[in-house]
Amino acid sequence: MTEVLGVSVGASAVRMARPDARPQDPGRLDFHHDTVDAYWDRAEELAAESIGVVLSQPGDGGPVQATGVAYRDQQQFGEIQQAMASQRLYNYRLVPEARAALQYLEASGELGHFGTIALYDLGSSGLTISVIDRGTGQVLLAERTIDISGDDFDRLISDNQLAKQGVDIADNQELSEFTARCRVAKEQLSTSGAVCLPGDGGVILISREAFESLVTVPIEYSARLVRDVIGRSPKHVDALFLIGGGARIPLVESILSAWIGLPVVTPANPESVAARGAALLATPVADAPRQPTPQPGVRQSPSGPASLTGAPDWLSPEPVADKPADSKRKVRGAVLVAGGLVAVAALGLSLGYGGSSTEPTSAPAETSTPATADPTTPRTSAPTTTAPPTTTVPPTTEAAQAPARTYSEPEYVPPVAPAPAPAPPPLIPGLPQIQLPQIQLPPPPVIELPRF
């Protein structure tokens, strides 16, 4: 049997599952489970580091040949990829949590005869409700909310215990540690009637009844969401499956069973269902664990693999070395376009403004010397040229040039020399600047002398 590893990344814990190579019951799936507390660290980075440690240590069946990692949404998809790349891990596959859960429920036989199921995944960061078609494995409808979560239950216990003790913890570090102990108390209440946890911040003493009174309203709110999602499902839902750490709370199953009116199933170890399903979906990606197999949609950088299949564009930027070639192509294209425009302009001038073969083009079109023409020839409105006086324009040539007379060139206006700028007014030091009026003197009279 190929040694595989399945991982699910939660906000407060990273859970890993490895199938038992020698199960005691051949008809039953057995897994080895490991949990890494991520309460103080970033879960995605901790998951990548934990996977690297497991891959470096051979298990009972030999080294791990394939790894499957379940992700919650597209944002976590990119975060896991980035964390795995920082650890130089590439031999893994990312699978959606809903698909991983369906895979395990199918393999374990807990789906039974149900066709379309709903998943109630209550974790530390929020609640995800999904409707899945068993036949196609397609998620028909999904909705997530952070209004109810395991962290909210921890804070409810913390506020309750601090109010009973009359203690106000101002330090954030001490408050975080106290809340972490409340989370441990919540987990123990799933199997115990009461919990007593001593600690530096005070003793946590709470019963299951007191805890259920704190969380009844949020759980009933989640039941309303489940009914709304099931009501909007395009297919009839046959059963509701509870997974995630919150599914261990007995009150969750009892309230949902009363509100939904469908069979409610809670698998064994519901918090690790996604990790076990990811292990079943794990397949080798590359021959070498340090080198990914080139796949379509993967961009490679000069220093090695930059991203994996399906990575967002910002995770695999284009090489900087390509930019000079692009700039050269742009300059070459601009030169070609400019040359084409010059050629078109020259052709347009020759077609639109050029005269006939009988008119010289070297002389300007505007001149004061008229051209001598035949008295019987109608006079044209085109500007005259400096042709020799003996040159005549026959009527046939004028008729051939008739289309050219549809355009009338503007009359030439000789440029007028600009008037000289007036001299600046004189400046008198020490006095305010007063602008004096400009005085124009009359021109001097012209005196004609008598001729002798």
Residue pairs with C-beta under 8 A, 6 or more apart in sequence:
1 19
1 21
1 61
2 61
2 65
2 66
3 18
3 21
3 59
3 61
3 62
3 63
3 64
3 65
4 18
4 19
4 64
4 65
4 66
4 67
4 68
4 279
4 280
4 282
5 16
5 17
5 18
5 51
5 54
5 55
5 64
5 66
5 67
5 68
5 279
5 282
6 16
6 17
6 18
6 67
6 68
6 69
6 70
6 100
6 275
6 276
6 277
6 278
6 279
6 280
6 281
6 282
7 14
7 15
7 16
7 17
7 47
7 50
7 51
7 67
7 68
7 69
7 70
7 275
7 278
8 14
8 15
8 69
8 70
8 97
8 100
8 272
8 274
8 275
8 278
9 43
9 44
9 47
9 69
9 70
9 71
9 72
9 76
9 80
10 38
10 43
10 123
10 124
10 125
10 245
10 271
11 38
11 43
11 123
11 124
11 125
11 151
12 37
12 38
12 39
12 43
12 123
12 124
12 125
12 150
12 151
12 183
13 35
13 36
13 37
13 38
13 39
13 43
13 124
13 245
13 271
14 35
14 36
14 38
14 43
14 46
14 47
14 50
15 33
15 34
15 35
15 36
15 271
15 272
15 274
15 275
16 33
16 34
16 35
16 36
16 50
16 51
16 54
16 275
17 31
17 32
17 33
17 34
17 272
17 275
17 276
17 278
17 279
18 31
18 32
18 59
18 64
18 279
19 29
19 30
19 31
19 32
19 279
19 280
20 30
20 31
20 32
21 59
21 60
21 61
22 60
23 29
23 30
24 30
29 104
29 107
29 108
29 276
31 272
31 276
31 279
33 269
33 272
33 275
34 50
36 46
36 47
36 50
38 46
38 47
39 180
39 183
42 83
44 76
44 79
44 80
44 82
44 83
45 83
45 86
47 69
47 80
47 83
48 80
48 83
48 84
48 86
48 87
48 89
49 87
51 67
51 69
51 84
51 87
51 89
51 92
52 87
52 89
54 64
55 63
55 64
55 67
55 89
55 289
65 284
66 91
66 92
66 93
66 282
66 283
66 284
66 285
67 89
67 91
67 92
67 93
67 282
68 92
68 93
68 94
68 95
68 100
68 277
68 278
68 279
68 280
68 281
68 282
68 283
69 80
69 84
69 92
69 93
69 94
69 95
69 278
70 94
70 95
70 96
70 97
70 100
70 274
70 275
70 277
70 278
71 77
71 80
71 94
71 95
71 96
71 97
72 97
72 128
73 144
77 94
77 310
78 311
78 312
78 315
80 94
81 94
81 307
81 308
81 311
81 315
82 315
84 90
84 92
85 307
85 308
85 315
88 290
89 289
90 285
90 286
90 289
90 290
90 291
90 292
90 305
90 308
91 284
91 285
91 286
91 288
91 289
91 292
92 282
92 285
93 281
93 282
93 283
93 285
94 310
95 277
95 278
95 281
96 139
97 121
97 128
97 274
98 119
98 121
98 128
98 130
98 132
98 139
98 142
99 137
99 139
99 277
99 281
100 273
100 274
100 275
100 276
100 277
100 278
100 280
100 281
101 119
101 121
101 241
101 243
101 273
101 274
101 277
102 117
102 119
102 132
102 134
102 137
102 277
103 277
103 280
103 281
104 267
104 273
104 274
104 276
104 277
104 280
105 111
105 117
105 241
105 267
105 273
105 277
106 134
107 280
108 267
110 241
110 265
110 267
111 117
111 134
112 239
114 134
114 238
114 239
114 263
115 133
115 134
115 135
115 235
115 238
116 131
116 132
116 133
116 134
116 140
116 233
116 235
116 236
116 237
116 238
117 131
117 132
117 134
117 237
117 238
117 239
117 240
117 241
118 129
118 130
118 131
118 132
118 226
118 229
118 230
118 233
118 237
118 239
118 240
118 241
118 262
119 128
119 129
119 130
119 131
119 132
119 240
119 241
119 243
120 127
120 129
120 222
120 226
120 240
120 241
120 242
120 243
120 244
120 247
120 252
120 256
121 127
121 128
121 129
121 130
121 243
121 244
121 274
122 148
122 149
122 150
122 222
122 242
122 244
122 245
122 246
122 247
122 252
123 149
123 150
123 244
123 245
123 246
124 149
124 150
124 151
124 245
125 146
125 149
125 150
125 151
126 144
126 145
126 146
126 147
126 148
126 149
127 144
127 145
127 146
127 147
127 148
127 149
127 222
127 225
127 246
128 142
128 143
128 144
129 142
129 143
129 144
129 225
129 226
129 229
130 139
130 141
130 142
131 139
131 140
131 141
131 142
131 229
131 230
131 233
131 235
131 237
132 138
132 139
132 140
133 140
133 235
140 233
140 234
140 235
141 229
141 232
141 233
141 234
143 225
143 229
145 225
147 218
147 221
148 218
148 219
148 221
148 222
149 246
150 183
150 186
150 245
150 246
152 218
153 186
153 214
153 215
153 218
153 246
153 249
154 179
154 180
154 182
154 183
154 186
155 179
155 182
156 214
156 215
157 182
157 185
157 186
157 204
157 206
157 211
157 214
158 175
158 178
158 179
158 182
160 206
160 210
160 214
161 178
161 182
161 202
161 204
161 205
161 206
162 168
162 169
162 178
162 202
165 202
165 203
167 201
167 202
169 175
169 178
169 201
174 200
174 201
177 199
177 200
177 201
178 199
178 201
178 202
181 197
181 199
181 201
181 204
182 204
184 197
185 195
185 197
185 204
185 206
186 211
186 249
187 245
187 248
188 195
189 195
189 206
189 208
189 211
189 249
190 248
190 249
190 250
192 208
193 207
193 208
194 205
194 206
194 207
194 208
195 204
195 205
195 206
195 207
196 203
196 204
196 205
197 203
197 204
197 205
198 204
212 251
215 249
215 251
216 251
216 255
219 249
219 251
219 252
219 255
219 256
220 255
220 259
222 252
222 256
223 255
223 256
223 259
223 260
224 259
226 240
226 256
226 259
226 260
227 259
227 260
230 237
230 240
230 260
230 262
237 262
238 262
238 263
239 262
239 263
239 264
239 265
240 256
240 260
240 262
240 263
240 264
240 265
241 264
241 265
241 266
241 267
242 252
242 253
242 256
242 264
242 265
242 266
242 267
242 270
243 267
243 270
243 271
243 273
243 274
244 270
244 271
245 270
245 271
246 252
247 253
247 266
247 270
247 271
248 270
248 271
253 264
253 266
256 264
257 264
267 273
285 292
285 293
286 292
286 293
287 293
291 305
292 298
292 305
292 308
294 300
295 308
295 309
296 309
297 309
297 310
298 305
298 307
298 308
298 309
298 311
298 316
299 306
299 307
299 316
299 318
300 306
301 316
301 319
302 319
302 321
306 315
306 316
306 317
307 315
307 316
352 407
353 407
353 409
354 361
355 361
355 385
355 404
356 397
356 400
356 401
356 404
358 391
358 393
358 397
359 385
359 387
360 385
360 386
360 387
363 385
363 386
363 387
364 386
365 383
365 385
365 409
365 412
366 383
366 411
366 412
367 384
367 385
367 386
369 384
369 386
370 384
371 384
371 385
371 387
371 389
371 391
371 393
372 389
372 390
372 391
372 392
373 379
373 392
373 393
374 392
374 393
374 394
377 392
377 393
377 394
377 395
377 398
378 395
378 398
380 393
380 398
380 405
381 405
381 408
382 404
382 405
383 409
422 438
425 435
425 436
426 436
427 433
